[in-house]
């Protein structure tokens, strides 16, 4: 076959791959259980999903059979057992088979929330008065209402947009906010100006312009200091300082720093976040490390090993490794629930099922070759042991375990069976999940005694010629011999006789990093504390940002490319204030963009050449999709 013929075939296949409709591949990755026929649709709940036809809503089962004929203006549910239904401008309630369990007589209603195995509570409004209604097979007619209020009385309850969750509902009282329980009692949250639903035992509460968290008893659990906050999930919550988002634990400690433009809740151990450097969404683990690199226009939480992502205005699904289960081809989707997901294509909604069960194993942190851990708390050239969830100092963990009354064996920085046993014992005693793994939650609990200011003690007056000695409780194994302040006093660096340097947050005395030896850098990477004039250069080399050539005498030799990289690094760090993790991402993206541009230019050249020779390849010849391959340069004979 001639080169020209090969080129023509290649370009034909390339056009085929671009133009082929997504349905052709549906048999490989998914199949339609219910063909697209709904004007609108939502997820399955309790074996029922709402489907809209001819402007009216009804309920279908997993076979697509109508169980409740379309005839309602709206349907809402959280469990699928009872549905808030709107008909003729009035709201009532039906069960999963369409039986009316509460007449259509209310001006508004909120989907009922479960407070027991067979009991649900819903909010209803008549006029401007809200009340809470019990729904269930064993609810007596004279005990349907939560509390002793009646509609003819002036109700003090005005619910927020949520409803009952974890046995509580946020309510607006005449003189504040509180959490209503199923028995009608209210736990007031003093000073709150707004209150949201209870998740993981904590509710977001607004106090003026700041947000914090309240517990089920109405006590302020985390003081209001955040510009914005999202609900707790898996023991962590996303919070904002007004410009960036980070994550706090249930104790209110900032365990993942403010680094992201946006963030969503953790689910199945990872959370979607918007990377400030690339402007794309990716996923991090609870150590703040990238496990799925930023590459999506939108990203959402995982459920049963599947997450929704948006790329180029289309939506698809990925697994916990970041691989596409279904490439973004749909106009809109909802998450998989009960094995089925509603998807919209060509203006109609149907329901699909995956061809195989996805793996729920999360990608290993650091397995992504072009992503950088964004919340590592220590830097070391040595690799961390497998049981360490981030680059932690094992010696420090051992010292803290011993100080807390748990015996890890020798404080030697070596991970062994005794250290693992001590970690498990500490986790059990602290109410943590007993994994034997030095994850962020465990290390945060170990470091809890450090969250106070360093103490400076002056020696005995008879030793007035001796400098003061600085002690940081439980911080260093031996005395601190020097202290420095970095970045306008925001960070404090201490050096000890134990041959370690520690970086602290000055205001809270929270330990940021531990570095072996006698050199250190600030937590944001902008200032360097070290011996020698070229330590910053060496730091960048260690981070892998520039790679000099070595002479036979091990002398660093920088070519034009390395010098250009160095100039770019200086501009980013010195002039624009970008930290080293951001610099690496920017340089990687720049390199990838150059490669894409080169391939694009070559492809344009090949296409123009082929079109000149063959006029144009008709679009209707696109019949079969094939996997794309790397573009190979060919020459005509």
ABEGO torsion letter per residue (X at the ends): XBAAAAAAAAAAAAAAAAABBAAAAAAAABBBABBBABABBBBBBGGBBBBBBGGBBBBBBAAGBBABBBABABBBBAAGABBBBBBGGBBBBBBAAGBBABBBABABBBBBBBABAABBBBBBBBEABBBBBBBEAABBAAAABBEABBAABBBABBBBABBBBGGBBBBBBAAEBBBBBAAGBBBBBBGBABBBBBBGGBBBBBBEABBBBBBAAGBBABBBABABBBBBBGGBBBBBAGABBBBBBAAGBBABBBABABBBBBBGGBBBBBBAAAGBBBBBBAAGBBABBBABABBBBBBGGBBBBBBGGBBBBBBAAGBBABBBABABBBBBBGGBBBBBBGGBBBBBBBABBBBABBBBBGABAABBBAABABBBABBBBAABABBBBAAAAAAAAAAAGBBAEBBAGBBBAAAAAAAAAAAAAAGBBBAGBBBAAAAAAAAAAABBBBBBBBBBAAAAABBBBBBBBGABABBBABBBBBGGGABBBBBBAAGBBBBBBAAAGBBABBBBEABBBBAAGABBBBBEAAAAAAAAAAAGABBBBBBAAGBBBBBAAAAAAAAAAAAAAAAAGBBAAAAAAAAAAAAAAAAAAAAAAAAAAAAAAAAAAAGBBBAAABABBBBBBBBBBBBBX
